[in-house]
Each structure stands twice: as structure tokens, then as C-alpha cells.
Amino acid sequence: MITARIPGFFRALFLTILSAAVFAPVQAKEINMAIGFSLGPYAVSNGRGMLVDITREAIEAAGHTVNFTFMTNKESIKAFEQGVFDAVAMTRAAEDKFYYSEPVITIENVAITLKSANITINSLADLGKYEVMAFSGARTFLGPEFAAAVSNNPRYIEVANQQTQVHMLYDKRAQVMIAGKTIFSYYLKKLQLRQSIAPDSSAQYQFAEIFPPTVYVSGFKSKADRDEFNRGLAIIKKDGRYDRIQNTYAHLIKRLN
């Protein structure tokens, strides 16, 4: 009887449709992403760097493509918050603000001074005594404790180009530079190779390790995009690509230090 077959027919049809919905591939899309331009060796405006390579590989592993726009750290966060981009490559997670990825990279930020200046920095509170120069967006990236420590310091500035920061430190236009340890070493080496700074300048500075390691994530407007990125990140960690990228740049970093 037809009447006896109809329920089974629709049940089979429903299961077929459900199966197709569950196992259908996610449609590929291009993710427009803002990223800092002066973060060597993590990200530089020629489209290379550890962060650039990891991000691109993760997105492509999930079946998508990425279009990077390079700008200052501060501009990248602002443009992302204003909805100009689908994502920002490097930020710190802020509860319930956007959709944040699993950790992508970790950077050891430090306070850098010239030994000849005889400056001792033991804590964030000491930064209020000096001319302090940090990277663009530092008050956001380094957290509320740092922001509070420099909020009443009229001699605090942020400089977008971190190579310029190194020059300013050695020209004694600032007493303290706040930057990633590896980023500082990268730009110091570039300036030495260009003979803009003396070759022996590597022995003239010191690090004050007053910050905990900063864990950076990627931020997304869409939960679906964030989940796809996390899926791709898990893929490249499992198949070894993530480690290979890190090791490639670790060799470069080792030569810089």
C-alpha cells in the first residue's frame, strides 16, 4: 500500500538531506585581514614573516584564501573594530568583543635601554620616570597594567615603525624602548648591515624583562570564520607545517641574537 510506504520514503529522504548538509564542504571564501606592517620577522610589508606564513597556511588548509592589508598595529585594530576587515591577524583576546582564535604566536616584550644611560627598570612603575617609546597600539597589546603605568607620563610616545624606534634609542631621543625582544634584534641587525648603526652596537643595550610573554590570537567578526581558522590551524599543527614555519624563522632569529 502506498499509504504504508510514505512515512518510510520521507524518513529516507530526510536522512539523505541531513547527511548532505552535514558532510557538504564549506564554501571557499577570501578573508580580508588587517595585519601590522612593522613586525619583522613576524610580519613585514613584503608579505612575509612568521605570523604571515602561519596565518596564510592555516586559512588555506581550511580551504580558503586570505588578502592581507598592512598597516600600523593601532590602525589595524581600529579598522577591524569599525568593520572594515573580516579579521585582524594579531590581537589580544577581549572577552565577548569579537571571535578569537586559538593562540597563534607568543612574543616576549621587553623594556630596552642603553647601558650608558645607567637606567634600572625593575617593574612597570619605573616607566613613569623616563622618556618611554613603545610600538603602535602598545597600550592595547600590553594590557591594562602597562596602560595604567604610562597613562600619566607626558614623555610617553608610540612609534609605528619599529626600525625607527631602534634609531631613536641609539640617537638618545628616548631613554626606554618597549618592543618584542626578537623584533628589536631583527631591526638592529638590519641597521647594522646598512651601517646606519655601528657594528659593536649589539653590546650597548640591555633588556628589562618586566612583561610576561604576550600570547597573540587572531580576531574575527564571524564565528564561522574563526572556527574555520582554528580548524586550519589545527591541521597545520598536526601535519608539521606550523613547526616548520617556526623553525625556519627560529634559525633567522638565532642569527640575529
QUIUR-V200433 format. One record per residue. SS is DSSP state (A for helix, B for strand, O for the rest). PSI is psi as a letter, one per 40 degrees, with the letter a starting at -180 (none if undefined). D_CENTER is the distance of its C-alpha to the mean C-alpha in Angstrom with 1 decimal. Layout:
ss=[SS,SS]
psi=[PSI,PSI]
d_center=[D_CENTER,D_CENTER]
This chain:
ss=[O,A,A,A,A,A,A,A,A,A,A,A,A,A,A,A,A,A,A,A,A,A,A,O,O,O,O,O,O,B,B,B,B,B,B,B,O,B,B,O,O,O,B,B,O,O,O,B,O,A,A,A,A,A,A,A,A,A,A,A,A,O,O,O,B,B,B,B,B,B,B,O,A,A,A,A,A,A,A,A,A,O,O,O,O,O,B,B,B,B,B,O,O,O,O,O,O,O,B,B,O,O,O,O,B,B,B,O,B,B,B,B,B,B,A,A,A,O,O,O,O,O,O,A,A,A,A,A,A,O,O,B,B,B,B,O,O,A,A,A,A,O,A,A,A,A,A,A,A,A,O,O,O,O,O,B,B,B,B,O,O,A,A,A,A,A,A,A,A,A,O,O,O,O,O,B,B,B,B,B,A,A,A,A,A,A,A,A,A,A,A,A,A,O,O,O,O,O,A,A,A,A,A,O,B,B,B,B,O,O,O,O,O,B,B,B,B,B,B,B,O,O,A,A,A,A,A,A,A,A,A,A,A,A,A,A,A,A,O,O,A,A,A,A,A,A,A,A,A,A,A,A,A,A,A,A,O]
psi=[h,d,d,d,d,d,d,d,d,d,d,d,d,d,d,d,d,d,d,d,d,d,e,h,i,h,h,i,i,h,h,h,h,i,i,i,e,g,f,h,e,d,h,i,e,e,e,i,i,d,d,d,d,d,d,d,d,d,d,d,d,e,e,i,i,i,h,i,h,h,i,i,d,d,d,d,d,d,d,d,d,e,e,d,i,d,i,h,d,h,i,i,h,h,h,e,d,a,h,i,i,i,h,d,i,h,h,h,i,i,h,h,i,h,d,e,e,f,h,h,h,e,i,d,d,e,d,e,e,i,h,h,h,i,i,h,e,d,d,d,d,e,i,d,d,d,d,d,d,e,d,e,h,e,e,h,i,h,h,d,h,e,d,d,d,d,d,d,d,d,e,f,e,i,d,h,h,h,i,h,d,d,d,d,d,d,d,d,d,d,d,d,d,e,f,d,i,i,d,e,e,d,e,e,i,i,h,h,g,e,i,i,h,h,h,i,i,i,i,i,d,h,d,d,d,d,d,d,d,d,d,d,d,d,d,d,d,d,e,e,d,d,d,d,d,d,d,d,d,d,d,d,d,d,d,d,none]
d_center=[65.7,62.9,62.3,61.6,59.0,56.9,54.9,54.0,53.1,50.7,49.2,48.5,47.2,44.8,43.5,43.0,41.0,38.9,38.2,37.2,34.8,33.2,32.9,32.2,29.1,26.3,26.6,24.0,22.0,19.6,16.4,15.5,11.8,10.3,7.6,7.6,10.6,10.9,8.4,10.9,11.2,7.6,8.2,11.6,13.8,16.1,13.9,13.1,10.7,9.6,6.4,8.9,11.7,10.5,9.7,12.9,14.9,14.2,15.2,18.1,19.2,19.7,21.8,19.8,18.4,15.4,15.8,12.9,13.5,12.1,12.5,11.7,8.9,12.0,13.5,10.8,11.0,14.7,15.3,13.7,15.9,18.8,18.6,18.1,15.5,15.5,11.8,8.5,5.7,3.1,5.9,8.5,11.4,14.5,17.7,19.2,17.3,15.7,15.2,12.3,11.5,12.2,9.7,7.5,6.6,8.2,8.5,12.0,12.4,16.0,18.7,20.3,24.0,26.7,29.4,32.1,31.0,32.1,29.4,28.7,25.8,26.1,24.3,22.3,25.7,26.5,24.0,26.6,29.0,27.3,25.8,22.1,19.5,15.8,12.8,12.5,11.7,12.1,14.7,12.4,9.4,12.1,14.4,18.0,19.7,18.0,18.7,22.3,22.7,22.2,23.6,27.1,26.4,27.7,26.4,22.7,20.7,17.3,16.9,14.5,15.3,14.4,17.3,19.5,18.6,19.9,23.0,23.6,23.5,26.0,28.0,28.3,27.1,25.0,25.8,22.4,18.9,15.8,12.9,11.2,14.2,13.3,12.0,15.3,17.3,16.0,17.1,20.2,21.3,21.0,23.1,25.5,26.0,26.8,29.1,27.6,27.4,30.0,29.5,30.4,27.7,25.6,28.3,28.2,25.1,24.2,21.3,21.7,19.6,19.7,16.4,15.7,12.8,9.7,8.5,5.3,6.6,7.2,10.0,13.3,16.6,18.6,19.1,20.5,17.4,15.3,18.0,18.2,14.5,15.2,18.4,17.0,14.4,17.6,19.5,17.5,17.4,21.1,22.2,20.4,18.1,15.0,16.8,18.2,14.9,13.8,17.4,17.5,14.9,16.3,19.6,18.2,16.6,20.0,21.9,20.0,20.8]
